[in-house]
Amino acid sequence: MASAYQEQCCSICTLQHITNKADEWCPECDEYLCSSCKTHHKLAKSSRKHKTFEMSDLKELPTFVSAIKLECDTHHENYEYFCPKHEIPICVICAKEHTSCGTFTILRKLEDTKTSTTMIKLEQNVKDIQQNLEIFLQNRRSNLSNLKGQHESCRQKVKEIRLEINQHLDKLEKIVNDEIDTTYTKHKLQVEQRVDDLSGRETRMNTIQNNIEKIKDHASEIQIFLSIQSIQNNLKEEESQLVTIGKEKLREIELSFLPALSCTSDIKQASFGEIKINTKPADISFVGKEYFEAQLVMPGANKKSIDKIVITKKLDCTLPTKLGEVKVADCCIIEKGLFLLADQGKKCRIIVLEPNGTVVCEIPFQQRPNNVVYISNTIFVSSYPSRTLTSIDFETRQVKKTIKFDSKCEALAVAGHQILLHLIDKDYTLYDLNLVEVAKIPIRITNAPYLSYFDEKIYIAQWKENIVYCYSMTGKLIWRYQHEDIRAPHGTAVDIYGNVFVRGYDSNNISIISPNGKNSRKLLNLTGHPTIHFDHVSKQLIVPSNTNNKILVYDVS
């Protein structure tokens, strides 16, 4: 269906080289009809039961709904079914390729979609997010108000202390007031930025809500059904980010002043006091309905026995010969399913590949890359021999920042919205996305070049001792696992249930360890693949080779 309805011509007249303005649109025929043709359309036996829509109704639809195609791009046949596994409409010819995908929804028999359970739940999802956004905004605005009062209170305390001492303390008063103002401004800006972000999300939710109302009033059953899928995907991402904000980013900031001077102090050697900032989690979190929570990939939300895990090879990709010799040390998946490969071959580089093996680009790297991770449009690369951690802008391919250490960089992982780095003989260290140190975690393990993070837990493979460890983010050992089937554990990866995939390099296999670290099971035999990566979005296990220029991709179910 065309996306622009204004001045739309009748489809049937156009075939006869006649230009007549369309009055109605038939979704089943996917044709526009003028006043004359619509009469024939309603009388014809094949189309008399078709429900048509006036052009004025079509103009009210959101752009993404009006852009929905009702014909298969590959076979040029009308969509007849909806595949539940791949969540896409398919034609009769496509259906032959989806025979194992489950029971199809017949699109032409859809009825009462706007009052369906799915639509009701979709609307409830929007209301949940809007309600939580309102609560979050109230919380941030309250914090802004409290900060203002605390700011004035601090300044008043300074004045009270100032009245107790002599006039020559004007200089100290100015210094401490400037520090208060600077601190207040800095943290006030942080809270305001969060308010702006939440306000933007609130606006997006209002737009979605308005779109849903328009869809219900003006769209066809097929459009409603297919629109629900699109909106659900957007809501999943929006709510996932909002859950993260509620869990990690709503920090209650309190400003206070601690006097350090009395009238009996040695004034010339004293100061007024010090500024104290206390940041704690806001007493607020995301609250949603059970239905919506079930749609999210929430850490630990469900459990799946390792005995029921099934992996099926989906892709056996050979790297293009133009890349030359490739020795993959690490890999990860980013948006649109692109692969990032840390290549230690003759060329030190980061290779960006499409799923079909097409080279998107090569990013030259001055040092030999050992680990590569991706977050917020930035690539982070650690180098063992050069002892460096580097951030690279993915869009411009330019280095943003490099920091050098006095110890070798042994392992790297994404930990929520931060970077977790292991330096040999040093504590594990957290960095923000600007490569500024945030915290140290008291864990020291040798011979552990492979690292994973999931649900506030750190997973470490110690290849020389044949041990896999699980630690909390405070450095507390949760469990350690050792088994004869897992020898020289190299790569580690964690699925959405907390099951741990481990690449046994000497045992030439991939095994899986239960979330409690008590059991394991060998999944498949494999040689020449030192590292693995699990993508939570596609639920796929990626296994690159460093010997035969291949990448294996497995579906995990």
Beta strands, then each sheet from edge to edge (+ up, - down):
strand 1: 24-26
strand 2: 31-33
strand 3: 53-54
strand 4: 81-83
strand 5: 88-90
strand 6: 105-106
strand 7: 251-259
strand 8: 273-281
strand 9: 311-318
strand 10: 328-333
strand 11: 339-344
strand 12: 348-353
strand 13: 359-364
strand 14: 371-375
strand 15: 378-383
strand 16: 388-393
strand 17: 399-404
strand 18: 409-415
strand 19: 418-423
strand 20: 428-431
strand 21: 437-441
strand 22: 450-454
strand 23: 457-462
strand 24: 467-472
strand 25: 477-481
strand 26: 489-494
strand 27: 500-504
strand 28: 509-513
strand 29: 520-525
strand 30: 533-535
strand 31: 540-544
strand 32: 550-556
sheet 1: 2+ 1- 3+
sheet 2: 5+ 4- 6+
sheet 3: 7+ 8-
sheet 4: 9+ 32- 31+ 30-
sheet 5: 10+ 11- 12+ 13-
sheet 6: 14+ 15- 16+ 17-
sheet 7: 18+ 19- 20+ 21-
sheet 8: 22+ 23- 24+ 25-
sheet 9: 26+ 27- 28+ 29-
end
